[in-house]
Amino acid sequence: PGVENADAVSKLLHDLGPKYEAMWRTSHAENSMAAVNYNMPRLHILGAMKTSSSSVYSLLVGGHKPGSRTLCGSLEPSFHDKEPVIWYNDDQTLIHAKPGSYFKSWPQGPNNATPCEEWVDANPTRLISDDAPAALLRFAIASVHPPQHVRILAIVREPIARYLSWYNHRLSEPKLFSTLFRTCGTSAQQLSRGFAPSFAYLALCEHTAWRRACNSTGVDLSCYYSEAQRHGKATGVMESMYFAQMARWTHFWPRRQLLVLDFQRLVGDAYLDSLRQIYSFFGLGMPSAGTPTKLPSVNGKVTSCKVKMIECDVRKTLQDLYNPWNGAFNAQMKRAHDLQVAPEEEVAFWLGDSTTQCQDRDSGPGRELASDWIELARCT
């Protein structure tokens, strides 16, 4: 607790050796918890949301053995299920959470008869969490496994395509729009009447909320972190500002322990190469059989209201917002590879303009957005 330089933590644990490492943990862990052999997963999948990260998790623990190890884990557990509420409560930060509230969930497997040899903790919302990077480091320090053994996977996707996929996901689960009232004043009443916002309404409303909070057309890390801290995580259009999220995670964790993958490679022709990257980085052998030929590349949630084409002026508004953030992410990626601090398995990639299809609005950009709602009863 209080140690914020991940490289220094890793070097300290390595230099101290097993005997002094245990003493160091005991003196720093909360309530002398390091004296107990608390276990935690070595492998973590952060998201982002709608990047097939859940599919990667399911592949890893889906019944076939990678190499000679049996993997078990937890994917998006509910408030009352395996994982504690600390990962989900926006109003309560993780910074003061005791490691025990996390450790009590591990080890775990599909059933008591499964001999789990490795554990994977996956949650697509963790990448955007404000406190998760520091909390996970504190948990690792207090656990039986040194932090330098932890491996973390993040998958990123072109921001507008990811935003649209998340919107379509919520159309099939309207309760996920419930936080919209925080940014759009009239939405709570509309939601209660069985309406959901159109894509244009949602995108422009959340864009306006960001500009209102952070009056900048460029990259404003200070305001991003202020807003993320206020909400407990990135919200709205902030969720696709990967530069800020990578900077936050690498403030606490060495870049060499964080593998960043491109969604398009993962679901495209480079699928098997991407899988090899993941298995190698996680220290696992590729399964000899049972590997699917590809991962899902489209939203599997069923609804007749799914949006495939967005308004061109909305796409331009979002693209103008994300251009500087994409540029900062690209420079961040280049620097990590130039300095050779990225995992050796990682393939450098860049975020560019969105290829999401668009069309002009029938009524023009002056359309009254307040009435731009979808009646969910007609969505089948």
C-alpha positions as a Python dict, from the first residue, in 0.01 Angstrom:
ca = {
    (1, 'P'): (0, 0, 0),
    (2, 'G'): (130, 339, -100),
    (3, 'V'): (383, 196, -347),
    (4, 'E'): (293, 326, -692),
    (5, 'N'): (596, 234, -905),
    (6, 'A'): (532, -114, -1040),
    (7, 'D'): (885, -169, -1171),
    (8, 'A'): (1030, -77, -833),
    (9, 'V'): (794, -321, -660),
    (10, 'S'): (892, -603, -895),
    (11, 'K'): (1265, -532, -854),
    (12, 'L'): (1233, -509, -478),
    (13, 'L'): (1054, -842, -452),
    (14, 'H'): (1311, -1004, -678),
    (15, 'D'): (1612, -863, -493),
    (16, 'L'): (1489, -936, -145),
    (17, 'G'): (1463, -1311, -197),
    (18, 'P'): (1200, -1546, -51),
    (19, 'K'): (1285, -1492, 317),
    (20, 'Y'): (1282, -1113, 314),
    (21, 'E'): (1003, -1103, 62),
    (22, 'A'): (774, -1274, 316),
    (23, 'M'): (887, -1031, 586),
    (24, 'W'): (824, -735, 355),
    (25, 'R'): (477, -859, 271),
    (26, 'T'): (389, -919, 634),
    (27, 'S'): (495, -569, 733),
    (28, 'H'): (293, -406, 457),
    (29, 'A'): (-18, -623, 418),
    (30, 'E'): (-335, -512, 587),
    (31, 'N'): (-418, -692, 913),
    (32, 'S'): (-111, -917, 876),
    (33, 'M'): (-285, -1100, 595),
    (34, 'A'): (43, -1196, 426),
    (35, 'A'): (109, -1443, 706),
    (36, 'V'): (-163, -1659, 546),
    (37, 'N'): (-108, -1819, 207),
    (38, 'Y'): (-381, -1631, 25),
    (39, 'N'): (-413, -1729, -336),
    (40, 'M'): (-529, -1520, -628),
    (41, 'P'): (-544, -1576, -1004),
    (42, 'R'): (-220, -1527, -1195),
    (43, 'L'): (-401, -1451, -1521),
    (44, 'H'): (-631, -1153, -1573),
    (45, 'I'): (-841, -1033, -1868),
    (46, 'L'): (-944, -667, -1841),
    (47, 'G'): (-1165, -613, -2145),
    (48, 'A'): (-1239, -375, -2309),
    (49, 'M'): (-1612, -429, -2338),
    (50, 'K'): (-1729, -565, -2677),
    (51, 'T'): (-1385, -683, -2787),
    (52, 'S'): (-1446, -1061, -2760),
    (53, 'S'): (-1259, -1068, -2428),
    (54, 'S'): (-1535, -1284, -2280),
    (55, 'S'): (-1497, -1524, -2573),
    (56, 'V'): (-1123, -1547, -2505),
    (57, 'Y'): (-1198, -1631, -2142),
    (58, 'S'): (-1450, -1898, -2245),
    (59, 'L'): (-1195, -2046, -2482),
    (60, 'L'): (-931, -2064, -2208),
    (61, 'V'): (-1156, -2237, -1954),
    (62, 'G'): (-1396, -2408, -2192),
    (63, 'G'): (-1319, -2766, -2106),
    (64, 'H'): (-1004, -2837, -2306),
    (65, 'K'): (-663, -2824, -2147),
    (66, 'P'): (-407, -2573, -2277),
    (67, 'G'): (-88, -2775, -2262),
    (68, 'S'): (-111, -2988, -1951),
    (69, 'R'): (-298, -2751, -1718),
    (70, 'T'): (-664, -2728, -1628),
    (71, 'L'): (-785, -2366, -1619),
    (72, 'C'): (-1075, -2244, -1409),
    (73, 'G'): (-1190, -1894, -1337),
    (74, 'S'): (-1456, -1632, -1303),
    (75, 'L'): (-1625, -1424, -1575),
    (76, 'E'): (-1833, -1120, -1483),
    (77, 'P'): (-1964, -1272, -1158),
    (78, 'S'): (-2274, -1108, -1018),
    (79, 'F'): (-2311, -908, -697),
    (80, 'H'): (-2422, -1216, -506),
    (81, 'D'): (-2211, -1477, -687),
    (82, 'K'): (-1842, -1565, -661),
    (83, 'E'): (-1662, -1234, -676),
    (84, 'P'): (-1710, -956, -420),
    (85, 'V'): (-1905, -644, -494),
    (86, 'I'): (-1590, -429, -471),
    (87, 'W'): (-1530, -460, -846),
    (88, 'Y'): (-1875, -330, -932),
    (89, 'N'): (-1978, -59, -688),
    (90, 'D'): (-1925, 274, -862),
    (91, 'D'): (-1988, 468, -543),
    (92, 'Q'): (-1728, 286, -334),
    (93, 'T'): (-1368, 296, -449),
    (94, 'L'): (-1137, -1, -434),
    (95, 'I'): (-851, 195, -285),
    (96, 'H'): (-946, 104, 73),
    (97, 'A'): (-1074, -248, 3),
    (98, 'K'): (-896, -516, 203),
    (99, 'P'): (-732, -798, 6),
    (100, 'G'): (-935, -1053, 200),
    (101, 'S'): (-1257, -936, 36),
    (102, 'Y'): (-1105, -1044, -294),
    (103, 'F'): (-911, -1351, -179),
    (104, 'K'): (-1216, -1516, -26),
    (105, 'S'): (-1337, -1583, -381),
    (106, 'W'): (-1034, -1792, -474),
    (107, 'P'): (-949, -2061, -559),
    (108, 'Q'): (-1262, -2161, -740),
    (109, 'G'): (-1362, -2390, -1024),
    (110, 'P'): (-1672, -2504, -1212),
    (111, 'N'): (-1727, -2763, -939),
    (112, 'N'): (-1549, -2915, -643),
    (113, 'A'): (-1442, -3218, -845),
    (114, 'T'): (-1241, -3009, -1094),
    (115, 'P'): (-865, -3011, -1018),
    (116, 'C'): (-787, -2651, -1114),
    (117, 'E'): (-420, -2579, -1174),
    (118, 'E'): (-451, -2219, -1298),
    (119, 'W'): (-712, -1950, -1246),
    (120, 'V'): (-826, -1675, -1479),
    (121, 'D'): (-1010, -1365, -1357),
    (122, 'A'): (-1195, -1191, -1639),
    (123, 'N'): (-1416, -885, -1636),
    (124, 'P'): (-1462, -664, -1946),
    (125, 'T'): (-1530, -355, -1732),
    (126, 'R'): (-1205, -369, -1537),
    (127, 'L'): (-998, -187, -1799),
    (128, 'I'): (-1199, 132, -1741),
    (129, 'S'): (-1199, 107, -1361),
    (130, 'D'): (-1022, 391, -1184),
    (131, 'D'): (-908, 191, -882),
    (132, 'A'): (-860, -160, -1025),
    (133, 'P'): (-491, -119, -1125),
    (134, 'A'): (-381, -14, -774),
    (135, 'A'): (-617, -259, -603),
    (136, 'L'): (-495, -554, -806),
    (137, 'L'): (-135, -466, -722),
    (138, 'R'): (-213, -450, -350),
    (139, 'F'): (-393, -783, -371),
    (140, 'A'): (-95, -939, -550),
    (141, 'I'): (152, -805, -292),
    (142, 'A'): (-53, -961, -14),
    (143, 'S'): (-99, -1294, -194),
    (144, 'V'): (120, -1601, -210),
    (145, 'H'): (226, -1520, -568),
    (146, 'P'): (465, -1226, -621),
    (147, 'P'): (328, -948, -845),
    (148, 'Q'): (585, -1016, -1118),
    (149, 'H'): (414, -1350, -1187),
    (150, 'V'): (84, -1183, -1281),
    (151, 'R'): (-8, -1160, -1650),
    (152, 'I'): (-270, -914, -1776),
    (153, 'L'): (-449, -908, -2112),
    (154, 'A'): (-628, -609, -2265),
    (155, 'I'): (-802, -606, -2604),
    (156, 'V'): (-888, -278, -2773),
    (157, 'R'): (-1111, -200, -3067),
    (158, 'E'): (-1164, 97, -3295),
    (159, 'P'): (-1355, 336, -3062),
    (160, 'I'): (-1668, 408, -3267),
    (161, 'A'): (-1723, 43, -3364),
    (162, 'R'): (-1687, -57, -2999),
    (163, 'Y'): (-1924, 220, -2889),
    (164, 'L'): (-2186, 106, -3142),
    (165, 'S'): (-2153, -259, -3037),
    (166, 'W'): (-2203, -162, -2670),
    (167, 'Y'): (-2509, 42, -2767),
    (168, 'N'): (-2661, -257, -2947),
    (169, 'H'): (-2585, -480, -2650),
    (170, 'R'): (-2780, -246, -2425),
    (171, 'L'): (-3080, -247, -2657),
    (172, 'S'): (-3124, -614, -2571),
    (173, 'E'): (-3074, -541, -2200),
    (174, 'P'): (-3236, -197, -2147),
    (175, 'K'): (-3155, -191, -1775),
    (176, 'L'): (-2796, -121, -1880),
    (177, 'F'): (-2912, 226, -1990),
    (178, 'S'): (-2999, 303, -1627),
    (179, 'T'): (-2693, 524, -1568),
    (180, 'L'): (-2789, 750, -1858),
    (181, 'F'): (-2990, 979, -1632),
    (182, 'R'): (-2662, 1106, -1484),
    (183, 'T'): (-2574, 1275, -1812),
    (184, 'C'): (-2907, 1322, -1991),
    (185, 'G'): (-3163, 1509, -1785),
    (186, 'T'): (-3485, 1379, -1940),
    (187, 'S'): (-3379, 1017, -1984),
    (188, 'A'): (-3494, 872, -1652),
    (189, 'Q'): (-3859, 941, -1732),
    (190, 'Q'): (-3829, 804, -2084),
    (191, 'L'): (-3656, 487, -1966),
    (192, 'S'): (-3929, 424, -1710),
    (193, 'R'): (-4188, 444, -1988),
    (194, 'G'): (-4019, 166, -2188),
    (195, 'F'): (-3816, 376, -2429),
    (196, 'A'): (-3445, 358, -2510),
    (197, 'P'): (-3236, 638, -2662),
    (198, 'S'): (-3147, 625, -3029),
    (199, 'F'): (-2779, 589, -3110),
    (200, 'A'): (-2760, 953, -3220),
    (201, 'Y'): (-2926, 1077, -2903),
    (202, 'L'): (-2700, 871, -2680),
    (203, 'A'): (-2377, 953, -2863),
    (204, 'L'): (-2436, 1328, -2881),
    (205, 'C'): (-2566, 1342, -2524),
    (206, 'E'): (-2260, 1162, -2385),
    (207, 'H'): (-2031, 1364, -2608),
    (208, 'T'): (-2186, 1683, -2472),
    (209, 'A'): (-2143, 1556, -2116),
    (210, 'W'): (-1773, 1498, -2181),
    (211, 'R'): (-1724, 1842, -2337),
    (212, 'R'): (-1912, 2002, -2050),
    (213, 'A'): (-1687, 1835, -1795),
    (214, 'C'): (-1364, 1861, -1995),
    (215, 'N'): (-1372, 2164, -2221),
    (216, 'S'): (-1094, 2044, -2447),
    (217, 'T'): (-1070, 1926, -2807),
    (218, 'G'): (-750, 1735, -2739),
    (219, 'V'): (-617, 1485, -2486),
    (220, 'D'): (-693, 1601, -2131),
    (221, 'L'): (-562, 1333, -1895),
    (222, 'S'): (-617, 1542, -1584),
    (223, 'C'): (-988, 1587, -1656),
    (224, 'Y'): (-1025, 1224, -1766),
    (225, 'Y'): (-884, 1098, -1437),
    (226, 'S'): (-1093, 1346, -1239),
    (227, 'E'): (-1412, 1223, -1407),
    (228, 'A'): (-1313, 856, -1377),
    (229, 'Q'): (-1245, 902, -1008),
    (230, 'R'): (-1576, 1079, -958),
    (231, 'H'): (-1771, 792, -1120),
    (232, 'G'): (-1539, 509, -1013),
    (233, 'K'): (-1467, 430, -1378),
    (234, 'A'): (-1469, 582, -1726),
    (235, 'T'): (-1822, 643, -1850),
    (236, 'G'): (-1984, 725, -2184),
    (237, 'V'): (-1745, 827, -2459),
    (238, 'M'): (-1456, 800, -2210),
    (239, 'E'): (-1472, 421, -2229),
    (240, 'S'): (-1289, 421, -2566),
    (241, 'M'): (-1010, 659, -2459),
    (242, 'Y'): (-757, 377, -2437),
    (243, 'F'): (-453, 601, -2399),
    (244, 'A'): (-570, 712, -2055),
    (245, 'Q'): (-657, 357, -1950),
    (246, 'M'): (-320, 216, -2059),
    (247, 'A'): (-141, 500, -1881),
    (248, 'R'): (-333, 423, -1563),
    (249, 'W'): (-259, 50, -1570),
    (250, 'T'): (110, 92, -1657),
    (251, 'H'): (148, 338, -1371),
    (252, 'F'): (104, 42, -1138),
    (253, 'W'): (203, -256, -1355),
    (254, 'P'): (513, -299, -1576),
    (255, 'R'): (426, -281, -1943),
    (256, 'R'): (594, -618, -2002),
    (257, 'Q'): (321, -779, -1788),
    (258, 'L'): (40, -622, -1994),
    (259, 'L'): (-34, -770, -2338),
    (260, 'V'): (-240, -538, -2560),
    (261, 'L'): (-416, -699, -2856),
    (262, 'D'): (-597, -560, -3159),
    (263, 'F'): (-959, -677, -3183),
    (264, 'Q'): (-948, -683, -3563),
    (265, 'R'): (-653, -923, -3564),
    (266, 'L'): (-818, -1138, -3299),
    (267, 'V'): (-1140, -1190, -3497),
    (268, 'G'): (-984, -1174, -3843),
    (269, 'D'): (-734, -1372, -4047),
    (270, 'A'): (-469, -1339, -3774),
    (271, 'Y'): (-691, -1519, -3522),
    (272, 'L'): (-462, -1818, -3465),
    (273, 'D'): (-156, -1593, -3440),
    (274, 'S'): (-339, -1386, -3178),
    (275, 'L'): (-429, -1699, -2984),
    (276, 'R'): (-65, -1811, -2987),
    (277, 'Q'): (29, -1471, -2848),
    (278, 'I'): (-217, -1511, -2561),
    (279, 'Y'): (-117, -1867, -2473),
    (280, 'S'): (253, -1787, -2489),
    (281, 'F'): (217, -1469, -2283),
    (282, 'F'): (11, -1654, -2021),
    (283, 'G'): (275, -1927, -2008),
    (284, 'L'): (38, -2192, -2142),
    (285, 'G'): (72, -2444, -2420),
    (286, 'M'): (-167, -2422, -2715),
    (287, 'P'): (-437, -2690, -2685),
    (288, 'S'): (-382, -2984, -2916),
    (289, 'A'): (-749, -2998, -3015),
    (290, 'G'): (-1080, -2820, -2969),
    (291, 'T'): (-968, -2473, -3074),
    (292, 'P'): (-1246, -2298, -3270),
    (293, 'T'): (-1164, -2169, -3617),
    (294, 'K'): (-1258, -1813, -3520),
    (295, 'L'): (-1402, -1597, -3243),
    (296, 'P'): (-1732, -1404, -3270),
    (297, 'S'): (-1684, -1070, -3447),
    (298, 'V'): (-2041, -941, -3423),
    (299, 'N'): (-2275, -873, -3134),
    (300, 'G'): (-2459, -1194, -3056),
    (301, 'K'): (-2742, -1023, -2867),
    (302, 'V'): (-3068, -1057, -3058),
    (303, 'T'): (-3288, -754, -3119),
    (304, 'S'): (-3470, -630, -3428),
    (305, 'C'): (-3367, -275, -3334),
    (306, 'K'): (-2994, -344, -3378),
    (307, 'V'): (-2821, -48, -3547),
    (308, 'K'): (-2583, -127, -3833),
    (309, 'M'): (-2548, 219, -3986),
    (310, 'I'): (-2515, 547, -3797),
    (311, 'E'): (-2566, 912, -3890),
    (312, 'C'): (-2265, 1060, -4071),
    (313, 'D'): (-2261, 1382, -3868),
    (314, 'V'): (-2259, 1176, -3547),
    (315, 'R'): (-1972, 964, -3675),
    (316, 'K'): (-1777, 1280, -3759),
    (317, 'T'): (-1843, 1425, -3413),
    (318, 'L'): (-1716, 1108, -3248),
    (319, 'Q'): (-1420, 1077, -3487),
    (320, 'D'): (-1313, 1434, -3413),
    (321, 'L'): (-1328, 1351, -3042),
    (322, 'Y'): (-1129, 1028, -3069),
    (323, 'N'): (-863, 1137, -3322),
    (324, 'P'): (-626, 1292, -3064),
    (325, 'W'): (-683, 1005, -2819),
    (326, 'N'): (-612, 750, -3092),
    (327, 'G'): (-299, 942, -3186),
    (328, 'A'): (-181, 941, -2825),
    (329, 'F'): (-250, 566, -2799),
    (330, 'N'): (-56, 502, -3120),
    (331, 'A'): (242, 702, -2991),
    (332, 'Q'): (219, 515, -2660),
    (333, 'M'): (223, 181, -2843),
    (334, 'K'): (516, 286, -3063),
    (335, 'R'): (717, 403, -2766),
    (336, 'A'): (663, 76, -2578),
    (337, 'H'): (794, -120, -2874),
    (338, 'D'): (1079, 121, -2950),
    (339, 'L'): (1195, 89, -2588),
    (340, 'Q'): (1132, -289, -2596),
    (341, 'V'): (922, -278, -2278),
    (342, 'A'): (615, -443, -2433),
    (343, 'P'): (576, -822, -2405),
    (344, 'E'): (776, -1005, -2670),
    (345, 'E'): (455, -1169, -2793),
    (346, 'E'): (286, -837, -2867),
    (347, 'V'): (244, -714, -3225),
    (348, 'A'): (232, -335, -3256),
    (349, 'F'): (-81, -191, -3415),
    (350, 'W'): (-243, 148, -3464),
    (351, 'L'): (-594, 287, -3427),
    (352, 'G'): (-724, 478, -3730),
    (353, 'D'): (-1045, 627, -3865),
    (354, 'S'): (-1365, 436, -3814),
    (355, 'T'): (-1499, 222, -4097),
    (356, 'T'): (-1846, 210, -3941),
    (357, 'Q'): (-2099, 273, -4215),
    (358, 'C'): (-2299, 595, -4202),
    (359, 'Q'): (-2583, 775, -4375),
    (360, 'D'): (-2709, 1133, -4370),
    (361, 'R'): (-3003, 1211, -4143),
    (362, 'D'): (-3336, 1228, -4318),
    (363, 'S'): (-3433, 1544, -4131),
    (364, 'G'): (-3090, 1702, -4115),
    (365, 'P'): (-2867, 1775, -3817),
    (366, 'G'): (-3122, 2013, -3664),
    (367, 'R'): (-3358, 1731, -3572),
    (368, 'E'): (-3501, 1758, -3221),
    (369, 'L'): (-3299, 1502, -3022),
    (370, 'A'): (-3527, 1512, -2716),
    (371, 'S'): (-3782, 1307, -2910),
    (372, 'D'): (-3530, 1065, -3053),
    (373, 'W'): (-3628, 755, -2859),
    (374, 'I'): (-3699, 394, -2950),
    (375, 'E'): (-4004, 213, -2816),
    (376, 'L'): (-3859, -111, -2681),
    (377, 'A'): (-4189, -297, -2720),
    (378, 'R'): (-4135, -306, -3096),
    (379, 'C'): (-3789, -460, -3059),
    (380, 'T'): (-3815, -838, -3085),
}
